[in-house]
Amino acid sequence: MSSTNGTTLSPASDTTTQASQVAGAGDYVRQMEDTAPLDVVDRPVPDREDDDPRAVVRALSERVEVAEDVVKLTARRALIEHMTPAEVDAEREVVQLGRELDREYTKWKVTRELRARKWRDRRGRGPGGAGRGAPRPAARPRGPRERAPPRAPRARPPPASLDARTATHIRSATLWSNLLIALMVVGLAYTGFVVQHNFVPSGDRSDPLWWLSLGLEALASVALMALMRHDARAALAGIVRDDADTRRAWLVKAGLLLASLIAAAGPSIAAGDLMGVVRTGWAPVLVAAVLLIHDRISRGDAQILTKLHAEADRSELRDLVVIVEWALAHELVAPSQDNKPGEVAPSTSKIASYFRVSKTNAAAVRAEINARAAGLTA
């Protein structure tokens, strides 16, 4: 091994080893990426931030702080109580309505209190006619044995007004009339099926008599129902029927009931079957009884309502008499020039034209005014 110019020469084996090392380094270089320099590729990669426990803690802390801020803000009442302009207008309307109702209630309460004070004041004056401002006598103190006994309840309630009595009677009369008419319809429906069975025992609906029999019985039922309804209307109007009108109505009713009875119980009567007569003929007999009861009730209702209407007319005439006397006292109406000595009332035609009443009522008012004037001068 020799050296020239300071260069040491190695043997052949060393040359072969070096060549293999150079070839291995070349493969290593060729396997590397062409775009990255050697010092960058070989630089060690630091750990990622996700793998750092402290970074994870910091991220979770930030998320917790954000969640707490959101909870604090959403839990405030202002976020919930915030209203839109439409809700504000609706709330204002509700408040205005409440104030209006409070004012109405206050007015009603004040009016009621005023009536109660007037009533107490009238009771405080008593029959002696003490003045409104007169002081009441002081009540003497009573011992335990001198207590006032409790007041006895009223023996009867105050009488109802005339209009209320009339309306109550009209409702009652209408109710009973409708009930009796309904019972009559039930009885005639039973009679209709019996007549249908008598005319067509086979029940063949293709036979025209099966339908005609039911139609004829319905004709009798509708006619009787119309007569009963007419009697009820006349009673509610206060019209009392005379005997001649009642007889004519009963002739028609009796003819219809007799026709229904013969059509229903005729075959049983001809065969002498007593139970068959009872089974087929009892419905028309009960219908006749219902008609009698309805006629009697209608006549009684008409008489009662006539009396009530007459009482109402008398009440109105009494009020009209007071009004005419007041008008005479204030010289708003002049007495009639045809008055006899002692008469002070206006003429009948003047009362009728001024107060819009019939001449019959005007004559009754004139007579009452003259009678009162005669009673005062006597």
Beta strands, then each sheet from edge to edge (+ up, - down):
strand 1: 3-4
strand 2: 7-8
sheet 1: 1+ 2-
end
